[in-house]
Amino acid sequence: MATATPAPNRSASIITSSPFTLTDRLRIQQDFIRRGEYTKIGKLTSVLWEGQRSSVGLSQSKDIGRGMMAGFGQWKRKAWAACTLDWLHHNNAPILAVSRDRNDLLLPFKMNALPDIPDPRWTGFKTAPAADCTKPDIPRIPQLFAGCPVVGDRACGTIKDRISGKTYLIFQPLLQLQVLCGKGKDSGFGRITWMKSEGVHGALLVEIHPDSDGKYEAYFVGGSFIAG
């Protein structure tokens, strides 16, 4: 049975532009989804936000990694893992859509559970795997929203919808989404960039309780976005 994500050990606030409350914004998106008034964009493969992380140990970090990881030390790898959600492959990535009025990005089929990711403390292979090795042994860690023993809390806090009573984890301020558009040979990756608008940053809200299938109700609110 799926269980609720533990709340991060930080508080955060989120603001929506007047005259809309958070409940208003969620209800508008829910209505678009319920009525099917949206256009599918593609598969959301990763989310990046500006995480506030301690820089303690950065100047002393001498671990630069090997091969493709050269120059990308352990501190940087951990910091990057702490401010991204990555589905690694489009097969299990959630579908991203845009509302009919083009004002809201939607996750009409909820957000799929996140896969385990390579441990950011891993420095790479000491010896390159054999050419015919299809599944090299790479240490992995779970992508937890909060309470990860390796990278700490990814979410910056929680907020409660006063009408539904649901609690949402907050990931903000959003910087960029990576999306796989199209199919087969006609597919390609695109990006959606978030910007501050009317003093409001973009944020991803993820309901703390997954459903029976392990999927999460999630919403993009605040700020403005542009594709390309």
C-alpha positions in Angstrom: 0.0 0.0 0.0 1.3 3.5 -0.9 2.1 5.7 2.1 2.3 9.4 2.5 5.5 11.3 2.0 6.9 12.6 5.3 6.8 16.4 5.5 10.1 18.3 5.0 11.7 20.0 7.9 11.2 23.4 6.5 8.2 25.8 6.1 7.3 27.6 2.9 4.7 29.9 1.6 3.2 30.2 -1.9 1.4 33.2 -3.3 -1.2 33.3 -6.2 -2.0 36.5 -7.9 -5.1 38.4 -6.7 -8.0 37.8 -7.0 -7.3 34.1 -7.2 -6.7 31.9 -4.1 -4.8 28.7 -4.2 -8.1 26.8 -4.1 -9.3 28.8 -7.1 -6.2 27.9 -9.1 -6.5 24.2 -8.3 -10.3 24.2 -9.1 -9.7 25.8 -12.5 -7.2 23.1 -13.4 -9.3 20.3 -12.1 -12.2 21.6 -14.2 -10.1 21.7 -17.4 -9.0 18.1 -16.7 -12.5 16.9 -15.9 -13.9 18.4 -19.1 -11.0 17.2 -21.2 -10.3 20.8 -22.3 -6.5 20.4 -22.8 -3.9 19.5 -25.5 -1.2 17.0 -24.7 2.3 18.3 -25.1 4.4 15.2 -24.4 6.1 13.3 -21.7 7.5 15.3 -18.7 10.9 13.7 -18.2 12.4 16.1 -15.6 11.6 19.1 -13.4 14.3 21.6 -12.2 13.9 24.3 -9.6 16.2 26.6 -7.7 17.0 24.8 -4.5 18.4 26.6 -1.5 21.3 24.4 -0.4 24.1 24.9 2.0 27.5 25.4 0.4 29.4 24.0 3.3 32.1 21.7 2.0 32.0 23.0 -1.6 35.5 24.6 -1.5 36.9 21.5 0.2 35.4 19.1 -2.3 38.2 17.3 -4.2 36.2 14.5 -5.5 35.9 15.3 -9.2 34.7 11.9 -10.5 35.9 9.9 -13.4 35.1 9.7 -17.1 31.8 11.6 -17.9 31.7 12.7 -14.3 35.1 14.5 -14.4 34.8 18.0 -13.1 31.4 17.3 -11.5 32.3 16.7 -7.9 30.2 14.9 -5.2 28.9 18.2 -3.7 27.6 19.3 -7.2 26.1 15.9 -7.9 24.2 15.9 -4.6 23.1 19.5 -5.0 21.8 18.7 -8.5 19.9 15.6 -7.3 18.4 17.7 -4.5 16.7 20.2 -6.9 15.5 17.9 -9.7 12.8 15.3 -10.3 13.9 12.9 -13.0 12.0 10.0 -14.6 15.1 8.9 -16.5 13.1 7.4 -19.3 10.0 8.5 -21.2 8.2 5.2 -20.7 7.3 5.9 -17.1 7.2 9.7 -17.4 3.8 11.5 -16.8 1.9 13.2 -19.6 2.1 17.0 -19.7 -0.7 19.1 -21.2 -1.7 22.7 -21.7 -5.2 24.0 -20.9 -7.5 25.2 -23.7 -6.9 28.8 -22.8 -3.1 28.2 -22.7 -2.8 29.6 -19.2 -2.1 26.4 -17.3 0.2 23.4 -17.6 -1.6 20.3 -16.5 -0.9 16.8 -15.4 -4.2 15.2 -16.4 -3.3 11.6 -15.5 -1.4 12.6 -12.3 2.3 12.2 -11.7 3.9 8.8 -11.9 6.1 7.5 -9.1 9.8 8.5 -9.5 12.4 5.8 -10.3 15.6 5.2 -8.3 18.5 7.3 -9.5 22.3 6.7 -9.5 23.8 7.5 -6.1 25.3 11.0 -6.4 28.1 9.9 -4.1 29.3 7.3 -6.7 32.4 8.5 -8.6 32.1 6.3 -11.6 33.6 3.0 -12.8 37.2 2.3 -11.9 37.3 0.1 -14.9 35.1 0.6 -17.9 32.3 -2.1 -18.3 32.7 -4.6 -21.1 31.4 -3.5 -24.5 28.6 -6.2 -24.3 27.5 -5.2 -20.8 23.9 -3.9 -21.2 23.1 -3.4 -17.5 26.2 -2.2 -15.6 26.0 -2.4 -11.8 25.4 1.2 -10.7 24.5 2.0 -7.1 21.1 3.7 -6.8 19.1 5.6 -4.2 15.3 6.2 -4.1 14.1 9.7 -5.3 12.3 10.8 -2.2 10.4 14.0 -2.0 11.5 14.6 1.6 13.7 12.9 4.2 16.3 11.5 1.8 19.4 10.5 3.8 21.7 11.4 0.9 20.4 14.7 -0.5 17.9 15.8 2.2 14.5 17.3 1.5 13.7 18.1 -2.1 10.5 19.8 -1.3 10.8 23.2 0.3 7.7 22.9 2.4 4.0 22.1 2.4 0.7 23.9 2.0 -2.8 22.9 2.8 -5.9 23.5 0.6 -8.5 24.9 3.0 -11.4 23.5 1.0 -10.3 19.9 0.3 -8.1 19.5 3.3 -5.3 18.0 1.1 -1.7 18.8 1.9 0.7 19.5 -0.9 4.5 19.4 -1.1 6.0 22.6 -2.6 8.8 22.6 -5.1 9.8 26.2 -6.0 10.9 28.4 -7.6 10.6 26.5 -10.8 13.2 27.0 -13.5 12.7 24.5 -16.3 10.8 21.4 -17.4 12.1 18.9 -20.0 9.6 17.3 -22.2 9.7 14.6 -24.9 7.4 15.5 -27.7 6.3 13.4 -30.7 6.8 9.7 -31.3 9.4 7.4 -32.8 11.8 9.0 -35.3 9.8 12.3 -35.2 10.3 12.7 -31.4 12.6 15.2 -29.7 13.2 17.0 -26.5 11.9 20.4 -25.7 12.0 22.6 -22.7 9.6 24.9 -20.9 11.1 27.8 -18.9 9.4 29.3 -15.9 9.7 33.0 -15.1 8.6 35.2 -12.2 5.3 37.0 -13.0 3.8 39.8 -11.0 6.1 39.0 -8.1 5.1 35.3 -8.1 7.4 32.4 -8.8 6.3 29.2 -10.4 5.8 26.1 -8.2 5.0 22.5 -8.5 2.5 21.2 -5.9 2.4 17.4 -5.2 -0.3 15.9 -3.0 1.4 14.2 -0.1 -0.7 11.0 -0.3 -0.4 8.9 -3.5 -3.4 7.1 -4.8 -3.9 3.3 -4.8 -1.8 3.0 -8.0 1.1 5.0 -6.5 0.4 8.1 -8.6 0.4 11.7 -7.2 -2.1 14.5 -7.8 0.0 17.4 -8.9 -0.3 21.0 -10.2 1.8 23.8 -11.6 0.9 27.2 -10.2 2.2 30.7 -10.2 4.7 32.5 -12.5 4.6 32.3 -16.2 6.1 29.9 -18.7 7.4 29.9 -22.2 8.3 26.9 -24.5 11.5 26.7 -26.5 
